[in-house]
């Protein structure tokens, strides 16, 4: 196991992040990023060679301390995220701050402090974006703005760090706890069959990560059928 490449997956305690961890487990050692210690421990128990990496990504000091223990990193998957929804007329400033802090600033800062480790491995950064990062819908402005910014971050990183591979994944609606909260907010009824499975998004990540060395999958868009 010690000879396998190392991957760090944020948001790995549930949903898409946990599915990504399961897909990468056969070929990678894993650091499972998240804040819920018990949930991370449960995922780690299912994956030999996986270790919880508990840190609040909005705490820059904690992120830097945790990242300092990683000398070489082959894959960094940004799967943690927050969705604060509402119309521009009704959402307060803290909804914008939360969306930008979690979905953009935390992504940029974690990548920044891990750049030496990523450069050492000529690694791969994967940003789990959203369909909202391509099209802004009414009632989704704070979330969409943060995801448009996350796309710009990935595009800039790809140019600034040409030795790294950088992939943005744009899933449509996916069957997760976050999606259930979104549907409740919208006043709809939840039907899991209408949405992507987390495993489908994880498969896209695995495809990007295992592409042949000369290939870089810059953007992957996935939609429910």
WOURZI-V176769 format. One record per residue. SS is DSSP state (2 for helix, 1 for strand, 0 for the rest). PSI is psi in degrees with one decimal (none if undefined). NEAR is the number of other ideal C-beta (glycine too) atoms within 10 Angstrom. Layout:
BEGIN
SS_PSI_NEAR ; SS_PSI_NEAR
END
This chain:
BEGIN
0_-32.3_8 ; 0_-16.5_6 ; 0_-8.4_5 ; 0_151.6_15 ; 1_156.0_16 ; 1_132.6_20 ; 1_137.7_27 ; 1_123.8_27 ; 1_118.0_34 ; 0_160.1_25 ; 0_30.7_26 ; 0_1.0_33 ; 0_-15.3_25 ; 0_173.4_19 ; 2_-137.2_20 ; 2_-41.4_29 ; 2_-44.2_27 ; 2_-39.5_25 ; 2_-39.9_23 ; 2_-43.7_31 ; 2_-43.5_29 ; 2_-39.0_20 ; 2_-35.1_22 ; 2_-18.3_25 ; 2_-40.3_18 ; 0_-22.8_11 ; 0_-0.8_13 ; 1_148.4_24 ; 1_148.4_20 ; 1_137.5_27 ; 1_123.8_25 ; 1_103.4_26 ; 1_142.7_27 ; 1_179.6_24 ; 0_-21.8_16 ; 0_100.1_14 ; 2_-43.2_11 ; 2_-43.4_8 ; 2_-40.8_17 ; 2_-39.3_24 ; 2_-38.1_13 ; 2_-42.8_15 ; 2_-42.4_23 ; 2_-35.4_20 ; 2_-27.7_9 ; 2_-12.2_11 ; 0_101.5_19 ; 0_133.9_11 ; 0_-1.5_14 ; 1_144.4_24 ; 1_136.8_12 ; 1_142.5_21 ; 1_79.5_20 ; 1_118.6_17 ; 0_144.0_19 ; 0_112.7_13 ; 0_-13.2_22 ; 0_-0.9_16 ; 0_98.5_14 ; 2_-37.9_15 ; 2_-43.2_8 ; 2_-39.2_13 ; 2_-45.5_20 ; 2_-40.0_15 ; 2_-43.4_12 ; 2_-39.7_21 ; 2_-27.1_21 ; 0_-16.9_12 ; 0_-0.1_9 ; 0_114.1_18 ; 0_-25.2_10 ; 0_129.7_14 ; 0_122.0_23 ; 0_-34.7_19 ; 1_131.5_25 ; 1_117.2_28 ; 1_118.0_29 ; 1_98.3_28 ; 0_-16.0_26 ; 0_144.4_24 ; 0_167.9_24 ; 0_143.3_18 ; 0_106.1_21 ; 0_113.3_21 ; 0_161.0_20 ; 1_162.1_15 ; 0_159.9_11 ; 0_-33.3_11 ; 0_-23.4_6 ; 0_-22.0_9 ; 0_135.2_17 ; 0_174.3_10 ; 2_-33.1_8 ; 2_-26.2_11 ; 2_-40.6_18 ; 2_-43.6_17 ; 2_-42.8_13 ; 2_-47.2_17 ; 2_-47.1_25 ; 2_-38.1_19 ; 2_-46.3_16 ; 2_-44.6_19 ; 2_-16.1_29 ; 2_-59.9_19 ; 2_-44.7_17 ; 2_-37.9_22 ; 2_-47.0_25 ; 2_-42.3_15 ; 2_-43.5_18 ; 2_-41.5_24 ; 2_-43.4_21 ; 2_-49.1_14 ; 2_-20.0_17 ; 2_0.5_21 ; 2_-42.8_19 ; 2_-41.5_14 ; 2_-38.6_20 ; 2_-41.6_24 ; 2_-39.2_14 ; 2_-32.2_13 ; 2_-1.1_17 ; 0_55.6_13 ; 0_-169.8_25 ; 1_127.9_24 ; 1_125.8_25 ; 1_124.2_26 ; 1_116.6_26 ; 1_105.0_30 ; 0_-133.1_26 ; 0_159.1_25 ; 2_-26.6_18 ; 2_-12.8_23 ; 2_-1.2_27 ; 0_-30.1_15 ; 0_125.8_12 ; 0_122.2_14 ; 0_156.7_11 ; 0_136.8_8 ; 0_-0.5_16 ; 1_15.4_21 ; 2_-49.6_21 ; 2_-43.3_27 ; 2_-47.2_28 ; 2_-42.5_21 ; 2_-41.4_19 ; 2_-35.5_28 ; 2_-33.8_28 ; 2_-41.5_18 ; 2_-38.4_18 ; 2_-35.7_23 ; 2_-43.6_19 ; 2_-39.7_13 ; 2_-48.3_22 ; 2_-40.9_23 ; 2_-42.2_15 ; 2_-41.9_12 ; 2_-40.7_20 ; 2_-37.2_17 ; 2_-41.2_8 ; 2_-28.9_10 ; 0_72.0_17 ; 0_-16.3_9 ; 0_-12.6_9 ; 0_155.0_19 ; 1_140.3_22 ; 1_124.9_26 ; 1_131.8_24 ; 1_130.2_28 ; 1_128.6_27 ; 1_84.8_22 ; 1_147.9_23 ; 0_-166.1_17 ; 0_133.1_17 ; 1_144.8_23 ; 0_91.3_21 ; 0_171.1_23 ; 2_-38.7_9 ; 2_-40.5_17 ; 2_-37.8_19 ; 2_-40.5_13 ; 2_-37.3_13 ; 2_-45.1_17 ; 2_-38.8_16 ; 2_-44.2_11 ; 2_-38.5_13 ; 2_-10.0_10 ; 0_21.0_6 ; 0_177.7_10 ; 0_142.7_7 ; 0_126.6_13 ; 0_102.9_9 ; 2_-28.5_12 ; 2_-16.8_7 ; 2_-10.4_14 ; 0_162.7_19 ; 1_150.8_21 ; 0_144.2_16 ; 2_-35.3_23 ; 2_-31.4_16 ; 2_-39.3_17 ; 2_-41.7_26 ; 2_-36.3_24 ; 2_-38.1_15 ; 2_-40.3_23 ; 2_-47.4_26 ; 2_-40.0_19 ; 2_-44.2_14 ; 2_-43.6_23 ; 2_-33.1_23 ; 0_9.8_13 ; 0_151.8_14 ; 0_152.3_6 ; 0_-30.2_7 ; 0_-6.2_5 ; 0_142.5_9 ; 0_114.1_15 ; 0_102.3_18 ; 0_-39.2_12 ; 1_135.7_17 ; 1_124.2_17 ; 1_131.2_14 ; 1_134.1_15 ; 0_147.8_10 ; 0_147.7_14 ; 0_none_5
END
